[in-house]
Amino acid sequence: MRPNIVTEAGISTRLNQWWSSIPFITSGVVLVCGVIYLLCLLIGYDSYAEICFLPSAVASHFQVYRFYTSVLFHGSLLHVLFNMLALVPLGIELERIMGSVRLLFLMLLLATTNAILHLVIAFLVAYNPLYPVPYLVNECSIGFSGVIFSMIVIETSLSGVQSRSVFGLFNVPAKWYAWILLVLFQFLASNISLLGHLCGILSGFAYTYGLFNYLLPGPSFYSSIEGLSVLSVCVRHPGFILCTGGTTYGQLPTYSNTSAAPSTLINENFLRNISSWVPSRRTPTTQEQEDPRFPGRARTLATAGTEPTAREANANLHARHTAANTVRVDATVTPGQADTFDEELKKLVGMGFEKTQAEVALAAADGDPNVAIEILMSQQS
């Protein structure tokens, strides 16, 4: 019997297929961290005190560059391998939803807020009058794991799952997943920065609860970045995912209303949402405003409401498909419309949808990408 084709593929082929499936920014971060570690290994660089996140140095000498150098450097081969293997699935999921430029901005934002929280908490705990812990301001931290913990919180909120598997051994409630990982790593590994990981979790929750909304640029910012001529080579890269104009197809995983004014950001609803931890799913309404934190998905999470049944979703899909077919019988397609259709189809494929399904959904939606994504997500539900 002829052997299965899959078994004939070599390890190098499988690695190439796996690497080509990783989007642009995620693979770029993996490359940068890997190359930096290899260069340090080759030249014998081990002066991590110069580049790590050291609260005392940041405060006394205003060495803000440590916010970012500490994220890119790693202390051992196991350290960089574990962090990058953890980053890849999270980065793939978030980059396909948000787009490449938006994910890069998110990583920079999380690295900054993690460092600020780390700095503030370290000094508060080190110099508190009740039980001072002075060593925290002299703790030298490096590694991408703080940002990874933030991404775990965001991706868990975005997925809407009720439970998560811990190393494939046992399942835990999704709302406790990041906290359980925090505790496990402290027991299973040495030289782990508890405060660095804790600040990553806090930044992730702050982002999902909308506390960073006023730090997020509008859709035009991402579009202008993607339109820069100096980045044209990057944009044309097969793994580069456009932000699709920053349009949100429904109000996606959110714990607070993004339209709230700054003075009313912390109110009864916000505190009630904090206590609920993980919201339930509901169907987005046309009146809901764009949420700049989680673009690109029609699946919605919120603190109230219900999700349509599979029968209702199939009925809506059939009605849309029938209506679209009726319109297309007498319609004439111009070359400009065909080009627009192809562009929207490429965007849907870039977001991770299967090409044939995306083409059918886009046709059923009369070329409207918002409706097409709703159709595709209803099929996956």
C-alpha positions as CSV (number, residue, x, y, z in Angstrom):
1,M,0.0,0.0,0.0
2,R,1.2,3.4,-0.8
3,P,2.2,5.3,2.3
4,N,0.2,8.3,3.4
5,I,1.4,11.6,1.8
6,V,1.5,13.3,5.2
7,T,3.9,10.8,6.6
8,E,6.2,11.3,3.6
9,A,6.7,15.0,4.4
10,G,10.0,15.7,6.1
11,I,10.5,17.7,9.3
12,S,11.9,20.6,7.3
13,T,8.8,20.7,5.1
14,R,6.5,20.7,8.1
15,L,8.5,23.4,9.8
16,N,8.3,25.5,6.7
17,Q,4.5,25.0,6.5
18,W,4.2,25.9,10.2
19,W,6.4,29.0,9.9
20,S,4.6,30.2,6.8
21,S,1.3,30.1,8.6
22,I,2.4,32.6,11.3
23,P,1.4,36.2,10.5
24,F,3.9,39.0,9.9
25,I,4.2,40.7,13.3
26,T,4.1,37.5,15.3
27,S,6.8,35.9,13.2
28,G,8.8,39.2,13.3
29,V,8.8,39.3,17.2
30,V,9.9,35.6,17.3
31,L,12.8,36.4,14.9
32,V,13.9,39.5,16.7
33,C,13.9,37.8,20.1
34,G,15.6,34.8,18.7
35,V,18.3,36.7,16.9
36,I,19.0,38.9,19.9
37,Y,19.5,35.9,22.1
38,L,21.8,34.2,19.5
39,L,23.9,37.4,19.1
40,C,24.3,37.7,22.9
41,L,25.3,34.0,23.0
42,L,27.9,34.4,20.2
43,I,29.5,37.6,21.5
44,G,29.3,36.5,25.1
45,Y,27.1,39.4,26.2
46,D,25.6,38.9,29.7
47,S,25.4,42.4,31.1
48,Y,21.7,42.2,31.6
49,A,21.8,44.8,34.3
50,E,22.3,47.4,31.6
51,I,19.1,46.4,29.7
52,C,16.8,44.7,32.1
53,F,13.8,46.4,33.8
54,L,15.3,47.8,37.0
55,P,12.9,50.0,38.9
56,S,15.6,51.8,40.8
57,A,17.5,52.7,37.6
58,V,14.4,53.8,35.8
59,A,13.4,56.1,38.6
60,S,16.8,57.5,39.5
61,H,18.3,57.9,35.9
62,F,15.0,58.0,33.9
63,Q,16.2,55.1,31.7
64,V,12.9,54.6,29.9
65,Y,14.5,52.5,27.2
66,R,14.5,49.7,29.7
67,F,10.7,49.4,29.2
68,Y,11.4,47.9,25.8
69,T,14.9,46.4,25.9
70,S,13.9,44.2,28.9
71,V,11.1,42.7,26.8
72,L,13.3,41.6,23.9
73,F,16.2,40.1,25.8
74,H,16.1,36.6,27.4
75,G,18.4,34.9,29.9
76,S,18.5,31.3,28.6
77,L,17.7,29.1,25.6
78,L,14.8,27.5,27.5
79,H,13.6,31.0,28.4
80,V,13.4,32.3,24.9
81,L,12.0,29.0,23.5
82,F,9.2,28.8,26.0
83,N,8.2,32.4,25.6
84,M,8.2,32.3,21.8
85,L,6.2,29.0,21.7
86,A,3.7,30.6,24.0
87,L,3.6,33.7,21.9
88,V,2.9,32.0,18.5
89,P,-0.7,30.7,19.1
90,L,-1.7,33.9,20.9
91,G,-0.1,36.1,18.2
92,I,-1.7,34.2,15.4
93,E,-5.2,34.5,16.9
94,L,-4.9,38.2,17.8
95,E,-3.2,39.3,14.6
96,R,-5.8,37.6,12.4
97,I,-8.5,39.5,14.3
98,M,-6.8,42.9,14.8
99,G,-4.5,43.2,11.9
100,S,-0.7,43.4,11.9
101,V,-0.3,47.1,12.6
102,R,-2.9,47.1,15.4
103,L,-1.2,44.1,17.1
104,L,2.2,45.8,17.0
105,F,0.7,48.9,18.6
106,L,-1.0,46.7,21.2
107,M,2.3,45.0,22.1
108,L,4.0,48.4,22.5
109,L,1.1,49.6,24.6
110,L,1.2,46.5,26.8
111,A,5.0,46.7,27.2
112,T,4.7,50.3,28.3
113,T,1.8,49.9,30.7
114,N,3.3,46.7,32.2
115,A,6.5,48.6,32.9
116,I,4.7,51.6,34.5
117,L,2.6,49.3,36.7
118,H,5.7,47.4,37.6
119,L,7.5,50.6,38.6
120,V,4.6,52.0,40.7
121,I,3.9,48.7,42.5
122,A,7.5,48.0,43.2
123,F,8.0,51.4,44.9
124,L,4.7,51.2,46.8
125,V,5.5,47.8,48.2
126,A,9.2,48.6,48.8
127,Y,8.5,51.7,50.9
128,N,5.2,51.0,52.5
129,P,5.3,51.7,56.2
130,L,3.7,48.5,57.4
131,Y,5.9,45.8,55.7
132,P,8.5,47.2,53.4
133,V,10.1,44.9,50.8
134,P,13.0,47.0,49.4
135,Y,14.5,44.3,47.2
136,L,11.6,44.8,44.6
137,V,13.1,48.1,43.4
138,N,16.4,46.3,42.7
139,E,14.9,43.3,41.0
140,C,16.2,42.9,37.4
141,S,13.6,41.5,35.0
142,I,13.9,40.5,31.4
143,G,11.7,38.5,28.9
144,F,8.6,38.8,26.8
145,S,6.4,36.8,29.3
146,G,4.8,40.0,30.8
147,V,3.3,40.9,27.5
148,I,2.4,37.2,26.9
149,F,0.4,37.2,30.2
150,S,-1.5,40.3,29.0
151,M,-2.2,38.6,25.6
152,I,-3.5,35.5,27.5
153,V,-6.0,37.7,29.3
154,I,-7.1,39.5,26.1
155,E,-7.3,36.3,24.0
156,T,-9.2,34.4,26.7
157,S,-11.8,37.3,26.9
158,L,-12.0,37.4,23.1
159,S,-12.6,33.7,22.7
160,G,-15.5,33.5,25.1
161,V,-14.6,30.0,26.3
162,Q,-15.8,28.9,29.7
163,S,-12.8,26.8,30.5
164,R,-9.1,26.4,29.6
165,S,-6.7,23.5,29.6
166,V,-3.6,23.9,31.7
167,F,-0.7,22.1,29.9
168,G,-3.3,19.5,28.7
169,L,-3.5,18.0,32.2
170,F,-6.7,19.6,33.6
171,N,-9.3,22.3,32.8
172,V,-9.9,25.4,34.8
173,P,-12.5,28.2,34.6
174,A,-11.4,30.7,31.9
175,K,-11.6,33.6,34.4
176,W,-9.0,32.0,36.6
177,Y,-6.7,30.7,33.8
178,A,-4.1,33.5,33.9
179,W,-4.0,33.6,37.7
180,I,-3.5,29.8,37.9
181,L,-0.6,30.0,35.4
182,L,0.9,32.8,37.5
183,V,0.9,30.6,40.6
184,L,2.1,27.5,38.7
185,F,5.1,29.2,37.2
186,Q,6.1,30.5,40.6
187,F,6.3,26.9,41.9
188,L,7.6,25.1,38.8
189,A,10.4,27.5,37.8
190,S,13.1,29.5,39.5
191,N,14.0,33.1,39.0
192,I,10.5,34.0,37.9
193,S,9.4,37.6,38.2
194,L,6.1,37.4,40.1
195,L,5.6,41.2,39.8
196,G,6.4,41.2,36.1
197,H,3.8,38.5,35.3
198,L,1.3,40.1,37.7
199,C,1.6,43.5,36.0
200,G,1.0,41.7,32.6
201,I,-2.2,40.2,33.9
202,L,-3.4,43.6,35.3
203,S,-2.6,45.3,32.0
204,G,-4.6,42.7,30.1
205,F,-7.6,43.1,32.3
206,A,-7.3,46.9,32.1
207,Y,-7.3,46.7,28.3
208,T,-10.4,44.4,28.2
209,Y,-12.3,46.6,30.7
210,G,-11.7,49.6,28.5
211,L,-9.3,51.5,30.7
212,F,-6.9,52.1,27.8
213,N,-9.6,53.2,25.3
214,Y,-8.4,56.8,25.3
215,L,-4.9,55.7,24.5
216,L,-6.0,53.8,21.3
217,P,-5.8,55.7,18.0
218,G,-8.6,55.7,15.5
219,P,-8.9,53.6,12.4
220,S,-7.4,56.4,10.2
221,F,-4.1,56.0,12.1
222,Y,-3.7,52.3,11.2
223,S,-4.8,53.0,7.6
224,S,-2.2,55.8,7.3
225,I,0.6,53.5,8.6
226,E,-0.4,50.8,6.2
227,G,-0.3,53.3,3.4
228,L,3.2,54.5,4.0
229,S,5.4,53.9,0.9
230,V,8.4,52.8,3.1
231,L,6.3,50.0,4.4
232,S,5.0,48.8,1.1
233,V,7.3,45.8,1.1
234,C,5.9,44.7,4.5
235,V,2.3,45.3,3.4
236,R,2.8,43.1,0.4
237,H,4.2,40.3,2.5
238,P,1.9,37.2,2.4
239,G,1.7,37.1,6.2
240,F,0.8,40.8,6.6
241,I,-2.8,41.3,7.7
242,L,-4.5,44.6,7.0
243,C,-6.5,46.2,9.8
244,T,-9.5,46.5,7.4
245,G,-10.0,50.1,8.2
246,G,-10.5,49.4,11.9
247,T,-14.2,48.5,11.4
248,T,-15.7,46.5,14.2
249,Y,-18.4,44.0,13.2
250,G,-20.4,44.2,16.4
251,Q,-19.2,45.2,19.9
252,L,-16.6,42.5,20.7
253,P,-15.4,41.2,24.0
254,T,-15.8,44.2,26.3
255,Y,-16.6,44.7,29.9
256,S,-17.5,48.4,29.7
257,N,-19.2,50.7,27.3
258,T,-16.6,52.5,25.2
259,S,-18.9,55.4,24.6
260,A,-18.7,56.4,28.3
261,A,-17.2,59.7,29.1
262,P,-14.0,59.8,31.2
263,S,-15.8,61.1,34.2
264,T,-18.2,58.2,34.1
265,L,-15.8,55.4,33.3
266,I,-15.8,54.0,36.8
267,N,-19.5,53.8,37.8
268,E,-22.0,51.2,38.9
269,N,-22.0,49.4,35.6
270,F,-18.3,49.2,35.5
271,L,-18.1,47.8,39.1
272,R,-20.8,45.3,38.3
273,N,-18.9,44.2,35.2
274,I,-15.7,43.8,37.3
275,S,-17.6,41.5,39.6
276,S,-19.0,39.4,36.8
277,W,-15.4,38.6,35.5
278,V,-16.3,36.9,32.3
279,P,-19.4,38.1,30.4
280,S,-21.9,36.0,28.5
281,R,-22.4,36.1,24.7
282,R,-25.1,38.1,23.0
283,T,-26.1,39.3,19.6
284,P,-24.7,42.7,18.6
285,T,-27.3,45.4,17.7
286,T,-26.9,48.0,15.0
287,Q,-26.8,50.8,17.5
288,E,-23.6,49.5,19.2
289,Q,-20.6,51.6,18.5
290,E,-17.2,50.5,17.3
291,D,-14.9,49.0,19.9
292,P,-11.3,49.8,18.9
293,R,-9.9,47.1,21.1
294,F,-11.3,44.0,19.3
295,P,-11.9,44.6,15.6
296,G,-12.6,42.0,13.0
297,R,-15.0,39.6,14.6
298,A,-18.8,39.5,14.7
299,R,-18.9,37.3,17.8
300,T,-19.9,39.3,20.8
301,L,-19.4,39.0,24.5
302,A,-21.2,41.2,27.0
303,T,-22.7,41.1,30.5
304,A,-26.3,40.5,29.3
305,G,-28.3,39.0,26.5
306,T,-28.4,35.7,24.8
307,E,-26.8,34.2,21.7
308,P,-29.0,33.2,18.7
309,T,-29.7,29.5,18.3
310,A,-28.2,27.4,15.5
311,R,-31.6,27.2,13.9
312,E,-32.0,31.0,13.9
313,A,-28.5,31.5,12.6
314,N,-29.1,29.0,9.7
315,A,-32.5,30.7,8.9
316,N,-30.8,34.1,8.8
317,L,-28.0,32.8,6.6
318,H,-30.6,31.1,4.2
319,A,-32.6,34.3,4.0
320,R,-29.6,36.4,3.2
321,H,-28.3,33.9,0.7
322,T,-31.7,33.8,-1.0
323,A,-32.1,37.6,-1.1
324,A,-28.5,37.9,-2.5
325,N,-29.2,35.4,-5.2
326,T,-32.4,37.2,-6.2
327,V,-30.6,40.5,-6.5
328,R,-27.7,39.0,-8.5
329,V,-30.0,37.7,-11.2
330,D,-30.8,41.1,-12.7
331,A,-27.6,42.9,-11.6
332,T,-24.7,43.7,-13.8
333,V,-21.2,43.7,-12.3
334,T,-18.8,46.4,-13.4
335,P,-15.0,45.9,-13.4
336,G,-14.7,48.2,-10.4
337,Q,-17.2,46.1,-8.4
338,A,-15.2,43.0,-9.2
339,D,-12.0,44.5,-8.0
340,T,-13.7,45.6,-4.7
341,F,-15.1,42.1,-4.3
342,D,-11.6,40.6,-4.8
343,E,-10.1,43.0,-2.3
344,E,-12.7,42.2,0.4
345,L,-12.3,38.5,-0.3
346,K,-8.5,38.8,0.3
347,K,-9.1,40.6,3.6
348,L,-11.5,37.8,4.7
349,V,-8.9,35.1,3.8
350,G,-6.3,37.1,5.6
351,M,-8.4,37.1,8.7
352,G,-8.3,33.3,8.7
353,F,-11.5,32.3,6.9
354,E,-11.5,29.5,4.3
355,K,-11.5,31.1,0.8
356,T,-14.5,29.2,-0.6
357,Q,-16.6,29.9,2.4
358,A,-15.6,33.5,2.4
359,E,-16.4,33.9,-1.3
360,V,-19.9,32.4,-0.8
361,A,-20.5,34.5,2.3
362,L,-19.3,37.7,0.6
363,A,-21.5,37.0,-2.4
364,A,-24.5,36.4,-0.1
365,A,-23.8,39.7,1.6
366,D,-23.7,41.6,-1.7
367,G,-20.1,42.5,-1.1
368,D,-20.6,43.9,2.4
369,P,-17.7,42.6,4.5
370,N,-19.5,43.3,7.8
371,V,-22.4,41.0,6.9
372,A,-20.1,38.4,5.3
373,I,-18.2,38.1,8.6
374,E,-21.5,37.7,10.5
375,I,-22.4,34.9,8.1
376,L,-19.1,33.2,8.5
377,M,-19.1,33.4,12.3
378,S,-22.7,32.1,12.4
379,Q,-21.5,29.1,10.4
380,Q,-18.7,28.5,12.9
381,S,-20.9,28.8,16.0
